[in-house]
Amino acid sequence: MPHLSVEMLAADATAPITSAGHAQLGIAVLAGIAVIVLLITKFKLHAFLSLIIGSLVLGAVAGAPLDKAIASFSTGLGTTVAGTGVLIALGAVLGKLLADSGGADQIVDTILAKAGRRAMPWAMVLIAGIVGLPIFFEVGIVLLIPVVLLVAKRGNFSLMRIGIPALAGLSVMHGLIPPHPGPLAAIDAVKANLGVTLALGVVVAIPAAIIAGPLFSRYAARWVDIAPPEKMIPQRTSDDLEKRPGFGITVATVLLPVVMMLAKALVDVVVDDPKDSLQRVFDVVGSPLVALLTAVVVGMFTLGRAAGFTRGRIASTVESSLGPIAGVLLIVGAGGGFKQTLVDSGVGQMILDISKHWNISTLLLAWLIAVIIRLATGSATVATISAAGLVAPLAAEMSTTHAALLVLAIGAGSLFFSHVNDAGFWMVKEYFGMDVGQTLKTWSLMETLISVVGIVGVLLLSLVV
């Protein structure tokens, strides 16, 4: 999912590519999604092509000029590849260095030696939660995927038993905990207290991560019992190496981008002055692009050189890391294009207009609005910011704690049932080697569990705080 600014989202909401009525837009959304699902499942068309065709069908049914629909799709694809796509590429390079040097083997061997078989899913959700605290969901995926696949392979686990807890830990942080962009935007919109939101967010996030992670993974592993895809598994090359990097330096290299992004988040909270020179420096140092690029360069020495690689061997490792992810990049980019076509068609604004007259609890209303926008656009960030903008006036009379709970209700709703219009859906599908149906039964249900457990936690807290 591309990381959109508030200004971009506002522009999207006020400048739709079509002036179609609500009914026509609703039919267009259903038609676009139905075409994508049908082409992939029935006709076995590649997801990249299916997403392009589905986007054009959406625009046509919504009454948009074809050139406008193409421009929206191209913009979304370009933005996604420029943001998420570059991060996926850098993560793939770091993952390849980690694998070829034997660093990934070192981490996996240590984890398997220290954690018992029953404790492994719990260890994965904990690791993912810590790693996912300061970083974007997509970055967390590309950092953790090599470890997840190797643990599943070496420990002879079902991929879902290990992968679902890791995804749950990352997703909970992305939707509920600042400094992720969605929660921060919602905090600003409803004028909530960041510290209170963070504290209550942790209270809500822990049961959501446990239920949707280690507990749900038991059932997910039964429904979709698959092995890690061979093409994505880093090969165990360390058996042929004379030496490999130590556990400490390997973990430090993997966590380097996490630390850099966390430092930026802390400076943003403490300084909170965009003109301050220190904050401007950390805005650069802690950006996902610079953080991952730095980790790749450092990894060439701490991983590659530590394993005795020559400069030529390091160069070939980097080159060979990019080929296998070409398909993933195209599919994720096309998912971003479809999402942008939805947004530019005015779907988000349509849902906001319809929901204005609903007479229910403010917390539940905020969650429902976020759910509907999430289902329609596929973007958690769009859902969060749109819902926060609608319910912000209602927060004026709320206490500090209830304003924070309003932010969390919106964040929980923004995670509901990720499906074919979400770039994250395609990332998980491709990395784990699943088909669309398997991804819906595992990843999509996991996201729904997080959302439902999240709003239940929010409503229960509202009774006692």
Number of C-alpha atoms within 10 A of each C-alpha: 30 24 16 16 14 16 9 10 18 14 12 21 19 11 14 20 22 18 14 19 12 17 10 13 23 18 13 25 24 13 19 26 21 15 18 25 21 14 18 18 15 9 10 11 15 14 24 20 15 24 31 21 16 25 30 23 22 27 30 17 18 29 19 20 12 13 11 18 28 18 15 25 28 20 18 25 29 18 20 26 24 13 19 27 24 17 22 24 21 25 27 24 26 28 26 26 25 29 25 24 31 29 33 31 27 20 21 23 16 12 16 15 10 11 13 11 13 9 12 22 26 21 18 27 25 21 16 24 25 15 27 29 23 26 26 23 24 24 22 24 24 21 26 22 23 24 25 25 26 26 26 21 18 13 15 12 22 22 25 31 27 28 30 28 32 31 29 31 32 29 27 31 29 30 29 31 28 22 24 20 22 27 30 19 22 26 23 16 20 22 17 25 15 19 12 16 26 18 13 21 27 16 15 27 26 16 15 26 31 20 17 27 32 28 16 21 26 16 15 23 19 12 13 19 15 17 17 24 15 12 12 17 20 21 15 16 15 19 10 8 13 8 13 24 24 16 17 11 15 23 16 15 24 23 15 19 28 26 17 24 27 21 16 23 21 15 19 18 13 10 12 11 13 11 9 10 10 14 22 16 12 19 20 15 18 25 18 22 17 17 20 28 19 17 23 27 14 16 26 24 17 23 29 26 17 19 21 17 18 11 13 9 14 20 13 11 21 20 12 12 19 16 11 12 17 12 14 21 24 19 25 30 32 30 32 32 33 33 29 28 31 30 26 27 30 23 25 26 19 18 19 18 12 11 16 12 8 9 8 9 10 15 23 18 21 30 30 21 27 33 26 20 28 28 23 23 27 32 27 28 31 27 28 33 27 28 32 30 18 17 21 20 13 14 21 13 9 15 12 16 16 22 24 28 27 32 37 32 34 35 35 37 34 36 33 27 23 26 24 25 30 25 28 23 23 28 22 20 20 21 20 24 19 19 13 18 13 17 23 19 14 23 25 19 19 29 26 21 23 31 28 19 19 31 27 17 22 25 18 12 16 14 8 6 11
